[in-house]
Amino acid sequence: MSFLVCVDLLLTRRSIRAFQDREVPDELVVKAVDIARHAPSARNRQPWRVIAVRNRATLRELSQVAPGAKPLESAPLALAVVVKPELSPVSFMLDGAIFTTYLWLALHSLGLGAVWIQTLRQPRYAEILGIPPGEVLIAILAAGYPAESPPPRPRKSVEELLTWM
């Protein structure tokens, strides 16, 4: 992959909250997870797993947990990222967040759109998904074929973000 293709992928990713009424093929879901599994993790523990949700009733129930979860109502697919703290006790949250970012970029690279649904401090999501007490739900990606094309959002300047020492 060329440098420009990689940069384009990173710069064109958007949070997609509206989806086409079109099913995402299983092979694209498998491919996205296959790509994301190459995410780095502390000591290569790979403490993550993914729950793919297509069931309309479950998606609707998940969409009602918090106001930010509304995109799940129209999404044809949700990908819940779950981690096992016992595998990476110090960095499981970071490992899970990195994996979720890889998954999000993988979906984008495959022509799909997604938005990160923040799940922390919302135990109802884990209840709906049947996640056992020893595991932590890091995020849910509402995903599907985009039905919108949002413009880039404003960003801080490099000068505001970068400190030289």
C-alpha positions as CSV (number, residue, x, y, z in Angstrom):
1,M,0.0,0.0,0.0
2,S,1.4,3.4,-0.9
3,F,2.0,6.2,1.5
4,L,-0.7,8.3,-0.1
5,V,-3.3,5.5,0.1
6,C,-2.6,5.1,3.8
7,V,-2.8,8.9,4.5
8,D,-6.0,9.0,2.5
9,L,-7.5,6.2,4.6
10,L,-6.7,8.0,7.8
11,L,-7.9,11.5,6.6
12,T,-11.2,10.3,5.1
13,R,-12.5,8.3,8.0
14,R,-15.6,9.8,9.4
15,S,-18.1,9.0,12.2
16,I,-21.0,7.6,10.2
17,R,-24.4,7.7,12.0
18,A,-26.7,7.0,9.1
19,F,-26.7,3.7,7.2
20,Q,-28.2,2.3,4.0
21,D,-30.8,-0.4,4.4
22,R,-28.3,-3.0,3.2
23,E,-26.9,-6.0,4.9
24,V,-23.1,-6.3,5.4
25,P,-21.8,-9.6,4.0
26,D,-20.3,-12.0,6.5
27,E,-17.0,-12.1,4.5
28,L,-16.6,-8.3,5.0
29,V,-17.1,-8.7,8.8
30,V,-14.6,-11.5,8.9
31,K,-12.1,-9.5,6.8
32,A,-12.4,-6.5,9.1
33,V,-11.8,-8.6,12.2
34,D,-8.9,-10.3,10.4
35,I,-7.3,-7.0,9.7
36,A,-7.9,-5.6,13.2
37,R,-6.5,-8.7,15.0
38,H,-3.1,-7.4,13.9
39,A,-3.4,-4.4,16.3
40,P,-0.6,-4.2,18.9
41,S,-1.2,-5.1,22.5
42,A,0.9,-5.2,25.6
43,R,3.1,-8.3,25.5
44,N,1.1,-9.4,22.5
45,R,-1.7,-10.7,24.9
46,Q,-4.5,-9.8,22.4
47,P,-7.1,-9.7,25.2
48,W,-10.0,-8.9,22.8
49,R,-12.9,-10.6,21.2
50,V,-15.7,-9.3,19.0
51,I,-19.5,-9.9,19.2
52,A,-21.2,-9.3,15.9
53,V,-24.9,-8.3,16.3
54,R,-27.4,-8.3,13.4
55,N,-30.6,-9.1,15.3
56,R,-32.9,-6.1,14.8
57,A,-34.5,-6.4,18.3
58,T,-31.1,-6.5,20.0
59,L,-29.8,-3.5,17.9
60,R,-33.0,-1.6,18.9
61,E,-32.5,-2.5,22.6
62,L,-28.9,-1.4,22.5
63,S,-29.8,1.9,20.8
64,Q,-32.0,2.8,23.7
65,V,-29.4,2.5,26.4
66,A,-28.0,6.0,26.0
67,P,-28.6,9.0,23.7
68,G,-25.3,8.5,21.9
69,A,-26.3,4.9,21.0
70,K,-29.1,6.1,18.6
71,P,-27.1,5.1,15.4
72,L,-27.5,1.4,16.4
73,E,-31.2,1.6,15.7
74,S,-30.6,2.0,11.9
75,A,-27.3,0.1,11.7
76,P,-27.5,-3.3,10.0
77,L,-24.6,-4.4,12.2
78,A,-22.9,-3.7,15.5
79,L,-19.5,-4.9,16.5
80,A,-18.9,-5.0,20.2
81,V,-15.3,-5.2,21.4
82,V,-14.8,-7.0,24.6
83,V,-11.6,-7.5,26.6
84,K,-10.4,-9.9,29.3
85,P,-8.6,-7.9,31.9
86,E,-6.9,-11.0,33.3
87,L,-4.9,-11.3,30.0
88,S,-3.6,-7.8,30.2
89,P,-4.2,-6.4,33.7
90,V,-2.4,-3.1,33.3
91,S,-3.3,-2.2,29.7
92,F,-6.5,-4.0,28.8
93,M,-8.4,-0.7,28.2
94,L,-5.7,0.7,25.9
95,D,-5.3,-2.6,24.1
96,G,-9.1,-2.7,23.6
97,A,-9.1,0.9,22.4
98,I,-6.3,0.3,19.9
99,F,-8.0,-2.8,18.6
100,T,-11.3,-0.9,18.2
101,T,-9.5,1.8,16.2
102,Y,-7.9,-0.8,13.9
103,L,-11.4,-2.4,13.5
104,W,-12.9,1.0,12.6
105,L,-10.2,1.7,10.1
106,A,-10.5,-1.8,8.6
107,L,-14.3,-1.2,8.1
108,H,-13.6,2.1,6.4
109,S,-10.9,0.5,4.2
110,L,-13.6,-2.1,3.1
111,G,-16.1,0.6,2.1
112,L,-18.1,0.5,5.3
113,G,-18.9,3.3,7.8
114,A,-19.0,3.2,11.5
115,V,-19.4,5.2,14.7
116,W,-17.9,4.4,18.1
117,I,-20.6,4.0,20.7
118,Q,-19.1,4.7,24.1
119,T,-20.0,1.9,26.4
120,L,-18.0,2.5,29.6
121,R,-20.1,3.1,32.8
122,Q,-23.2,1.7,31.1
123,P,-23.6,-1.9,32.5
124,R,-26.9,-2.3,30.5
125,Y,-25.0,-2.9,27.3
126,A,-23.1,-5.8,28.8
127,E,-26.3,-7.3,30.2
128,I,-28.0,-7.1,26.7
129,L,-25.0,-8.8,25.1
130,G,-24.6,-11.4,27.8
131,I,-21.0,-10.4,28.6
132,P,-19.8,-12.3,31.7
133,P,-18.6,-10.4,34.8
134,G,-14.9,-11.1,34.2
135,E,-14.9,-9.2,30.8
136,V,-15.2,-5.5,29.9
137,L,-17.1,-4.1,27.0
138,I,-14.8,-1.4,25.6
139,A,-16.9,-0.1,22.7
140,I,-19.7,-0.9,20.2
141,L,-19.2,0.1,16.6
142,A,-22.5,0.8,14.8
143,A,-21.6,-0.2,11.2
144,G,-22.9,-0.6,7.7
145,Y,-22.8,1.0,4.3
146,P,-22.8,4.8,4.8
147,A,-26.0,6.7,3.9
148,E,-24.2,10.0,4.6
149,S,-20.9,11.7,3.8
150,P,-20.1,14.1,6.5
151,P,-17.5,16.8,5.9
152,P,-14.3,16.9,7.9
153,R,-14.7,18.4,11.4
154,P,-12.5,21.2,12.6
155,R,-9.2,20.1,14.1
156,K,-6.7,21.8,16.4
157,S,-3.6,23.0,14.7
158,V,-0.4,21.1,14.9
159,E,1.1,24.1,16.8
160,E,-1.5,23.6,19.6
161,L,-0.8,19.9,19.8
162,L,3.0,19.6,19.4
163,T,5.5,20.6,22.1
164,W,9.2,20.4,21.3
165,M,11.7,19.9,24.1
